[in-house]
Amino acid sequence: MEPKEVQEKIAELKMEYMRLQDDMERLESFGRSVEKQEEKLKEIEKELQYYNSL
């Protein structure tokens, strides 16, 4: 993967992470479960660690 592609993927993952955080805040404000979103955040964190290590 080219450095530019890595940076684009990192930016994409960060945007997805922020979107999920917003979704979680909305769900929590309505008393809804956020377990699925928490799992997805963990997956994104792992992906970010991988791409940042390249």
Phi and psi in radians as a Rosetta constraint file:
Dihedral C 1 N 2 CA 2 C 2 CIRCULARHARMONIC -1.260 0.35
Dihedral N 2 CA 2 C 2 N 3 CIRCULARHARMONIC 2.634 0.35
Dihedral C 2 N 3 CA 3 C 3 CIRCULARHARMONIC -0.942 0.35
Dihedral N 3 CA 3 C 3 N 4 CIRCULARHARMONIC -0.665 0.35
Dihedral C 3 N 4 CA 4 C 4 CIRCULARHARMONIC -1.116 0.35
Dihedral N 4 CA 4 C 4 N 5 CIRCULARHARMONIC -0.729 0.35
Dihedral C 4 N 5 CA 5 C 5 CIRCULARHARMONIC -1.119 0.35
Dihedral N 5 CA 5 C 5 N 6 CIRCULARHARMONIC -0.682 0.35
Dihedral C 5 N 6 CA 6 C 6 CIRCULARHARMONIC -1.091 0.35
Dihedral N 6 CA 6 C 6 N 7 CIRCULARHARMONIC -0.816 0.35
Dihedral C 6 N 7 CA 7 C 7 CIRCULARHARMONIC -1.105 0.35
Dihedral N 7 CA 7 C 7 N 8 CIRCULARHARMONIC -0.656 0.35
Dihedral C 7 N 8 CA 8 C 8 CIRCULARHARMONIC -1.145 0.35
Dihedral N 8 CA 8 C 8 N 9 CIRCULARHARMONIC -0.723 0.35
Dihedral C 8 N 9 CA 9 C 9 CIRCULARHARMONIC -1.134 0.35
Dihedral N 9 CA 9 C 9 N 10 CIRCULARHARMONIC -0.730 0.35
Dihedral C 9 N 10 CA 10 C 10 CIRCULARHARMONIC -1.071 0.35
Dihedral N 10 CA 10 C 10 N 11 CIRCULARHARMONIC -0.786 0.35
Dihedral C 10 N 11 CA 11 C 11 CIRCULARHARMONIC -1.078 0.35
Dihedral N 11 CA 11 C 11 N 12 CIRCULARHARMONIC -0.730 0.35
Dihedral C 11 N 12 CA 12 C 12 CIRCULARHARMONIC -1.081 0.35
Dihedral N 12 CA 12 C 12 N 13 CIRCULARHARMONIC -0.782 0.35
Dihedral C 12 N 13 CA 13 C 13 CIRCULARHARMONIC -1.139 0.35
Dihedral N 13 CA 13 C 13 N 14 CIRCULARHARMONIC -0.672 0.35
Dihedral C 13 N 14 CA 14 C 14 CIRCULARHARMONIC -1.120 0.35
Dihedral N 14 CA 14 C 14 N 15 CIRCULARHARMONIC -0.711 0.35
Dihedral C 14 N 15 CA 15 C 15 CIRCULARHARMONIC -1.120 0.35
Dihedral N 15 CA 15 C 15 N 16 CIRCULARHARMONIC -0.753 0.35
Dihedral C 15 N 16 CA 16 C 16 CIRCULARHARMONIC -1.086 0.35
Dihedral N 16 CA 16 C 16 N 17 CIRCULARHARMONIC -0.705 0.35
Dihedral C 16 N 17 CA 17 C 17 CIRCULARHARMONIC -1.079 0.35
Dihedral N 17 CA 17 C 17 N 18 CIRCULARHARMONIC -0.806 0.35
Dihedral C 17 N 18 CA 18 C 18 CIRCULARHARMONIC -1.137 0.35
Dihedral N 18 CA 18 C 18 N 19 CIRCULARHARMONIC -0.684 0.35
Dihedral C 18 N 19 CA 19 C 19 CIRCULARHARMONIC -1.097 0.35
Dihedral N 19 CA 19 C 19 N 20 CIRCULARHARMONIC -0.757 0.35
Dihedral C 19 N 20 CA 20 C 20 CIRCULARHARMONIC -1.120 0.35
Dihedral N 20 CA 20 C 20 N 21 CIRCULARHARMONIC -0.671 0.35
Dihedral C 20 N 21 CA 21 C 21 CIRCULARHARMONIC -1.079 0.35
Dihedral N 21 CA 21 C 21 N 22 CIRCULARHARMONIC -0.735 0.35
Dihedral C 21 N 22 CA 22 C 22 CIRCULARHARMONIC -1.096 0.35
Dihedral N 22 CA 22 C 22 N 23 CIRCULARHARMONIC -0.768 0.35
Dihedral C 22 N 23 CA 23 C 23 CIRCULARHARMONIC -1.040 0.35
Dihedral N 23 CA 23 C 23 N 24 CIRCULARHARMONIC -0.737 0.35
Dihedral C 23 N 24 CA 24 C 24 CIRCULARHARMONIC -1.106 0.35
Dihedral N 24 CA 24 C 24 N 25 CIRCULARHARMONIC -0.721 0.35
Dihedral C 24 N 25 CA 25 C 25 CIRCULARHARMONIC -1.069 0.35
Dihedral N 25 CA 25 C 25 N 26 CIRCULARHARMONIC -0.758 0.35
Dihedral C 25 N 26 CA 26 C 26 CIRCULARHARMONIC -1.108 0.35
Dihedral N 26 CA 26 C 26 N 27 CIRCULARHARMONIC -0.814 0.35
Dihedral C 26 N 27 CA 27 C 27 CIRCULARHARMONIC -1.072 0.35
Dihedral N 27 CA 27 C 27 N 28 CIRCULARHARMONIC -0.760 0.35
Dihedral C 27 N 28 CA 28 C 28 CIRCULARHARMONIC -1.111 0.35
Dihedral N 28 CA 28 C 28 N 29 CIRCULARHARMONIC -0.625 0.35
Dihedral C 28 N 29 CA 29 C 29 CIRCULARHARMONIC -1.153 0.35
Dihedral N 29 CA 29 C 29 N 30 CIRCULARHARMONIC -0.415 0.35
Dihedral C 29 N 30 CA 30 C 30 CIRCULARHARMONIC -1.709 0.35
Dihedral N 30 CA 30 C 30 N 31 CIRCULARHARMONIC 0.110 0.35
Dihedral C 30 N 31 CA 31 C 31 CIRCULARHARMONIC 1.296 0.35
Dihedral N 31 CA 31 C 31 N 32 CIRCULARHARMONIC 0.420 0.35
Dihedral C 31 N 32 CA 32 C 32 CIRCULARHARMONIC -1.620 0.35
Dihedral N 32 CA 32 C 32 N 33 CIRCULARHARMONIC 2.799 0.35
Dihedral C 32 N 33 CA 33 C 33 CIRCULARHARMONIC -1.283 0.35
Dihedral N 33 CA 33 C 33 N 34 CIRCULARHARMONIC 2.481 0.35
Dihedral C 33 N 34 CA 34 C 34 CIRCULARHARMONIC -2.132 0.35
Dihedral N 34 CA 34 C 34 N 35 CIRCULARHARMONIC 0.316 0.35
Dihedral C 34 N 35 CA 35 C 35 CIRCULARHARMONIC -1.028 0.35
Dihedral N 35 CA 35 C 35 N 36 CIRCULARHARMONIC -0.771 0.35
Dihedral C 35 N 36 CA 36 C 36 CIRCULARHARMONIC -1.113 0.35
Dihedral N 36 CA 36 C 36 N 37 CIRCULARHARMONIC -0.709 0.35
Dihedral C 36 N 37 CA 37 C 37 CIRCULARHARMONIC -1.165 0.35
Dihedral N 37 CA 37 C 37 N 38 CIRCULARHARMONIC -0.660 0.35
Dihedral C 37 N 38 CA 38 C 38 CIRCULARHARMONIC -1.100 0.35
Dihedral N 38 CA 38 C 38 N 39 CIRCULARHARMONIC -0.709 0.35
Dihedral C 38 N 39 CA 39 C 39 CIRCULARHARMONIC -1.121 0.35
Dihedral N 39 CA 39 C 39 N 40 CIRCULARHARMONIC -0.735 0.35
Dihedral C 39 N 40 CA 40 C 40 CIRCULARHARMONIC -1.127 0.35
Dihedral N 40 CA 40 C 40 N 41 CIRCULARHARMONIC -0.670 0.35
Dihedral C 40 N 41 CA 41 C 41 CIRCULARHARMONIC -1.068 0.35
Dihedral N 41 CA 41 C 41 N 42 CIRCULARHARMONIC -0.714 0.35
Dihedral C 41 N 42 CA 42 C 42 CIRCULARHARMONIC -1.107 0.35
Dihedral N 42 CA 42 C 42 N 43 CIRCULARHARMONIC -0.698 0.35
Dihedral C 42 N 43 CA 43 C 43 CIRCULARHARMONIC -1.098 0.35
Dihedral N 43 CA 43 C 43 N 44 CIRCULARHARMONIC -0.760 0.35
Dihedral C 43 N 44 CA 44 C 44 CIRCULARHARMONIC -1.119 0.35
Dihedral N 44 CA 44 C 44 N 45 CIRCULARHARMONIC -0.715 0.35
Dihedral C 44 N 45 CA 45 C 45 CIRCULARHARMONIC -1.037 0.35
Dihedral N 45 CA 45 C 45 N 46 CIRCULARHARMONIC -0.725 0.35
Dihedral C 45 N 46 CA 46 C 46 CIRCULARHARMONIC -1.120 0.35
Dihedral N 46 CA 46 C 46 N 47 CIRCULARHARMONIC -0.754 0.35
Dihedral C 46 N 47 CA 47 C 47 CIRCULARHARMONIC -1.097 0.35
Dihedral N 47 CA 47 C 47 N 48 CIRCULARHARMONIC -0.731 0.35
Dihedral C 47 N 48 CA 48 C 48 CIRCULARHARMONIC -1.084 0.35
Dihedral N 48 CA 48 C 48 N 49 CIRCULARHARMONIC -0.721 0.35
Dihedral C 48 N 49 CA 49 C 49 CIRCULARHARMONIC -1.041 0.35
Dihedral N 49 CA 49 C 49 N 50 CIRCULARHARMONIC -0.773 0.35
Dihedral C 49 N 50 CA 50 C 50 CIRCULARHARMONIC -1.070 0.35
Dihedral N 50 CA 50 C 50 N 51 CIRCULARHARMONIC -0.913 0.35
Dihedral C 50 N 51 CA 51 C 51 CIRCULARHARMONIC -1.171 0.35
Dihedral N 51 CA 51 C 51 N 52 CIRCULARHARMONIC -0.575 0.35
Dihedral C 51 N 52 CA 52 C 52 CIRCULARHARMONIC -1.232 0.35
Dihedral N 52 CA 52 C 52 N 53 CIRCULARHARMONIC -0.386 0.35
Dihedral C 52 N 53 CA 53 C 53 CIRCULARHARMONIC -1.461 0.35
Dihedral N 53 CA 53 C 53 N 54 CIRCULARHARMONIC -0.172 0.35
